[in-house]
Amino acid sequence: MNSDLYNDILRQATQLSSEDLLRLSEELSVQAAKNGTREHRLLDLKGLGSEIWQGNDAADYVAGERDSWDG
């Protein structure tokens, strides 16, 4: 953001009433939240952490886990 624009907005905000400052603060918070987030999809996780499982056989892993349940 242009620092001159930011400083100009800040100067103008000092002229607002407390009520208007609170309202502006709420609206800016909502706008910031909209700009900073995006909708996530389950498919975005596909392959995440797959390097951990490289070289491991899934059936052997499951069998080992089941064996551990019996103590």
C-alpha positions in Angstrom: 0.0 0.0 0.0 1.1 3.5 -0.7 2.3 5.0 2.6 1.0 8.4 1.6 -2.4 7.0 1.0 -2.3 5.2 4.4 -1.2 8.3 6.2 -3.9 10.4 4.5 -6.6 7.9 5.5 -5.2 7.8 9.1 -5.3 11.7 9.3 -8.9 11.7 8.1 -9.8 9.0 10.6 -8.8 11.3 13.4 -11.6 13.6 12.5 -14.3 10.9 13.0 -16.4 10.4 16.1 -15.8 7.5 18.3 -18.9 5.8 17.0 -17.8 6.3 13.4 -14.3 5.0 14.2 -15.7 1.8 15.7 -17.9 1.3 12.6 -15.0 1.9 10.3 -12.8 -0.5 12.3 -15.5 -3.2 12.0 -15.8 -2.7 8.3 -12.0 -2.7 7.8 -11.7 -5.9 9.8 -14.4 -7.6 7.6 -12.6 -6.4 4.5 -9.2 -7.6 5.7 -10.7 -11.0 6.6 -12.1 -11.3 3.1 -8.8 -10.3 1.4 -6.7 -12.6 3.6 -8.7 -15.9 3.3 -9.9 -18.1 0.5 -12.2 -21.1 0.5 -10.3 -24.3 0.9 -11.2 -27.6 -0.8 -10.5 -31.0 0.5 -8.7 -31.8 -2.8 -6.1 -29.2 -1.9 -4.7 -31.7 0.6 -4.1 -34.4 -2.0 -0.5 -35.7 -1.8 0.3 -33.6 1.3 2.8 -35.5 3.4 3.2 -38.3 0.8 7.0 -38.2 1.2 6.6 -39.6 4.7 5.1 -42.8 3.3 7.5 -43.4 0.5 9.1 -46.9 0.8 6.4 -48.1 3.2 4.0 -50.8 2.2 0.5 -49.9 3.3 -0.5 -53.5 4.1 2.6 -54.0 6.2 1.9 -50.8 8.1 -1.7 -51.8 8.8 -0.7 -55.3 9.9 1.9 -53.8 12.3 -0.7 -51.4 13.8 -3.2 -54.3 14.3 -0.5 -56.4 15.9 0.2 -53.5 18.4 -3.4 -53.5 19.6 -3.0 -57.0 21.1 -0.1 -55.8 23.1 
